[in-house]
Amino acid sequence: MRRALGYAVLLAAASSLTVSAPAAAAPPSPGAHERSSTTSGRASGAKPSGDAASSPSTGGRPRCALDDGLAAAAASLLLSGTQPSPGSLAKALHDAGSDLFSVHSLLVTDPGAAQRTAKWLAELDKGADAPLVCGQAEAGDQRLILAAVRGGSLTPVEGDPSRLRVGLAPGFGQPYVVARGADGASVRLAVTPAALTAGIVIPGSVERPALVQLVATGPSGPRPLAERQIGGKAATGWSSFAQSKAIGPSGIPQRVAALRAASDVPALRPNRLLATVAREHAVEVCQTGKVSHLSADGSDPSMRLRDHGIAARVVGETVARSTTIEGAFDAMVDSPSHRMALVDKRFTDFGVGVAEDPAGRRCVVVMLAAWPHAIPTKVGDLTAGH
């Protein structure tokens, strides 16, 4: 059995929105990382700042390191009076030149902000597989804090608009990038040791503007780490958030079919066993709060299929969590690595699983396989199939 090289996992931006009201403590958003500090500068009433978010620490170390892009994005949102949402967060990050794409937000307006922020950061820190970075801004009595896990980075190389320098946090390896062109076509590029030093070149055959996503394997398995657009001002990674329509679990297969038809690849066959495996993993994601391909017992998608007596030539999986089902699926479509898995022409079958966590967020898993079949089981001298 051959395994797919590109499982895709995503913590959708919508899942990370937390707003605290003066009368009640806001629930934490598990599954990411934070840190904050102070930066200089003002923006007509909204100023980047860092006192509340920089003070909490874990084991004597600062919990959040300052990220200028997050601070600029927070100031932009407060200045415009825009409420944090998946679309507004993504646009503010893009406009700030940030390569972070899965960001948690906390808006505080009450006197208990410092204590609430410390608790929020501590909860985020528990689930992080890499250092937290933070940025925040103040306007009047409002303070907006943005935080994300910094597992890797994509940094433009000065003087070469097609080259991006790749950075990885300790514990991450097997990096590659997926570049999606303006025409929707995607290409996967290996990140060689030389590319880690000199930067990776996005070929001219990828139509600009292109959205480039860095993926690597870390303690929680493979996942996207950073995104950056090159060659143009029109954003390609956040536009569909504002266009999503409400769908239920039964609507995802139609969305998958439409996506594959638009990509001119064969339709997939619904598979009940794949749906069962997907649903079980969606439940685990919601229960543990960890948006990952690895189960608590360490099993990956291929192993989970085998536990159900199924093998396949190629196995793939996309995972997302958001406040709505459509938000989770939109995040998959917007993510180059997720989209590439969903439209991979090698796959023949799929199954969808959806679950809901205690906070009302939806965990969505799409399981993909190429020619799945029962694993033969020996019984005495005879061979039977499940």
DAJO-V980940 format. One line per field, one symbol per residue. phi: phi as a letter, one per 30 degrees, with the letter a starting at -180 (. if undefined). psi: psi as a letter, one per 40 degrees, with the letter a starting at -180 (. if undefined). burial: 1 if it has 24 or more other C-alpha atoms within 12 Angstrom, else 0. A space follows every 50 residues. Layout:
phi->???
psi->???
burial->???
This chain:
phi->.ccddbebbbcdeddcdbcccedbddddcdjbbbabacbcjbbhjcbdba edddddbbiicddbcdbdddddddddddddidddaeddddddddddidcd bcbcbbcbbcddddddddddddddddcdcaddbbabbbbiccbcccbadc dabbcdceibdccbdcbbdejcahdabcccdddjdcbcbdcdeddddcjc cddddddddcccbcbacbecjdadcabacbikcddccbddedcdcdbced ddedddddddddcibddccdbdddddddddddddedddicdbdcdddidc eddddddcibbadbbbabbbbadbdddddedddddeddddddcddddcba bcbbbbcedidccbbccbachdadddbdbicccbcd
psi->hiiiefihihhiddeehhhhideihiiigieaiiiiahiiiigfdhhhae ddeediihfeiidhihhddddddddddddeehhhiddddddddddefiei eghiihhieidfddddddddddddddeieiiiiiiiiihbeihhhhiihg eiihhihhegeehhhhihiheiafiiihhhideeiiihhihidddddeih hhieehhiiihhhhhihadeahiidiihiifiehieeededeeiihiade edddddddddddefiiiihhhdddddddddddddddddehgiehideeii dddddddefhiidihihhhihieiddddddddddhdddddddehedidii ihhhihideeihhhhhhiihgiiihhhhhbeihii.
burial->00111111111111111111000011111111111111100000011111 11111110000111111111111111111000111111111111111111 11111111100011011111111111111111111111100111111111 11111100001111111100011111111111011111111000010011 11100111111111111101111111111110001111011000000010 01101110110000001111101111111111111110111111100001 11111100011111111111111111111111111111111111111111 111111101011111111111110000000000000
